[in-house]
Structure formats: structure tokens, C-alpha cells
Amino acid sequence: MSKQGFNSVSFVIDQEYVGFLDQLKLKIRNAQIKAAQSVNRELVQLPWFHAVLLMQRVKNMEQRNWYANQAIKNGCSRSVLELHIEQSLYKRQALTTEKVSKFVLEY
């Protein structure tokens, strides 16, 4: 095979590979956007400073979503939400729920 023929085949493969990478990048970006939208669904329903407080103070996503849902459901002010976070309301509620579940299962 001549050197020129080899280069043209290589060029075609390179173009196909670049196209594949572009499609892959687009799919990854769309998946990232979709994931961010689903994760932040609760935060969007809250006032700005509620969301900022949750993002700064609560690193665990499950706990953050729980606090956001509770704030939305109960109409908590920012100061009440901050108090709940400081007093670890999530952990206390989870422990209470776990104890009740164990009690019910025993009887």
C-alpha cells in the first residue's frame, strides 16, 4: 500500500473517531444536566438563601433533600431551617423512625 493511501484511510478513521467523541461528549453533558435538574428539584422550590444554607451546611445529598422537603412542607423560615440543621433534626427523626419500626416489628 502506498504511503498516500495509508494516510487517507487514517484521515477517514480520525474523522469518524472525532465524530464519535463529539456525540459522546454531547450525551455526557445531557446526562449531567438531567442529573443536576433532578438533584436540585427541591432546592428550586426554596427561597435562594434557604438553598444556599443547605448547600453550605449539609454535605450529604440525602440529608439535604430531606431538610429541603421538610422546609417546603412546613413552610420553615431560614432561621428555623438553620436551627433544625444545627440541632441535627434529620438524625433525631431518623433514629425515632428506626426505633418505632423496630418496636412495631417486635410485636
C-alpha positions as MATLAB code, in Angstrom:
seq = 'MSKQGFNSVSFVIDQEYVGFLDQLKLKIRNAQIKAAQSVNRELVQLPWFHAVLLMQRVKNMEQRNWYANQAIKNGCSRSVLELHIEQSLYKRQALTTEKVSKFVLEY';
ca = [
       0.000    0.000    0.000;
       1.359    3.383   -0.894;
       2.102    5.928    1.763;
      -0.562    8.283    0.373;
      -3.288    5.575    0.527;
      -2.435    4.818    4.163;
      -2.762    8.490    5.132;
      -6.215    8.854    3.535;
      -7.510    5.787    5.417;
      -6.044    7.162    8.624;
      -7.762   10.510    7.968;
     -11.171    8.841    7.489;
     -10.760    6.879   10.726;
      -9.696   10.043   12.547;
     -12.787   11.922   11.322;
     -15.097    9.072   12.393;
     -13.412    8.939   15.785;
     -13.752   12.715   16.242;
     -17.449   12.463   15.338;
     -17.890    9.635   17.832;
     -16.172   11.670   20.560;
     -18.379   14.681   19.834;
     -21.527   12.556   20.160;
     -20.206   11.018   23.360;
     -19.449   14.444   24.847;
     -22.969   15.625   23.999;
     -24.550   12.569   25.627;
     -22.446   13.012   28.765;
     -23.326   16.708   29.002;
     -27.048   15.994   28.580;
     -26.856   13.333   31.292;
     -25.102   15.776   33.626;
     -27.777   18.413   33.052;
     -30.566   15.906   33.647;
     -28.916   14.703   36.869;
     -28.420   18.262   38.135;
     -32.060   19.085   37.445;
     -33.344   16.057   39.338;
     -30.990   16.605   42.281;
     -31.855   20.282   42.633;
     -35.619   19.908   42.191;
     -36.262   20.513   45.896;
     -33.793   23.387   46.116;
     -35.522   25.230   43.268;
     -38.738   25.379   45.287;
     -36.996   27.116   48.187;
     -36.045   30.764   48.582;
     -32.487   31.494   47.490;
     -30.938   31.799   50.956;
     -32.597   28.577   52.142;
     -30.891   26.764   49.265;
     -27.555   28.486   49.969;
     -27.792   27.499   53.635;
     -28.492   23.869   52.741;
     -25.673   23.705   50.215;
     -23.166   25.207   52.652;
     -24.131   23.309   55.783;
     -25.448   19.918   54.639;
     -22.961   17.951   52.542;
     -24.902   14.666   52.416;
     -27.344   14.813   49.479;
     -29.961   12.596   51.133;
     -29.986   14.777   54.228;
     -30.035   17.970   52.157;
     -33.086   16.764   50.241;
     -34.794   15.762   53.496;
     -34.230   19.215   55.012;
     -35.430   20.870   51.785;
     -38.600   18.751   51.730;
     -39.297   19.499   55.390;
     -38.784   23.238   54.851;
     -41.156   23.215   51.876;
     -43.755   21.041   53.617;
     -43.740   23.028   56.865;
     -43.036   26.490   55.432;
     -39.930   26.951   57.589;
     -38.197   30.297   57.744;
     -34.470   30.404   57.123;
     -33.719   30.791   60.834;
     -35.887   27.774   61.718;
     -34.218   25.724   58.980;
     -30.812   26.750   60.341;
     -31.878   25.710   63.838;
     -33.046   22.324   62.550;
     -29.680   21.768   60.867;
     -27.708   22.835   63.957;
     -29.775   20.519   66.166;
     -29.374   17.602   63.714;
     -33.116   17.163   63.278;
     -32.548   14.708   60.432;
     -30.577   12.339   62.635;
     -33.045   12.593   65.505;
     -36.009   11.964   63.204;
     -34.247    9.016   61.570;
     -33.455    7.488   64.971;
     -37.048    7.957   66.127;
     -38.403    6.379   62.950;
     -35.949    3.475   63.300;
     -36.948    2.863   66.940;
     -40.652    2.892   66.065;
     -40.051    0.472   63.189;
     -38.163   -1.933   65.469;
     -40.896   -1.696   68.102;
     -43.641   -2.427   65.571;
     -41.700   -5.370   64.102;
     -41.174   -6.905   67.550;
     -44.917   -7.057   68.270;
];
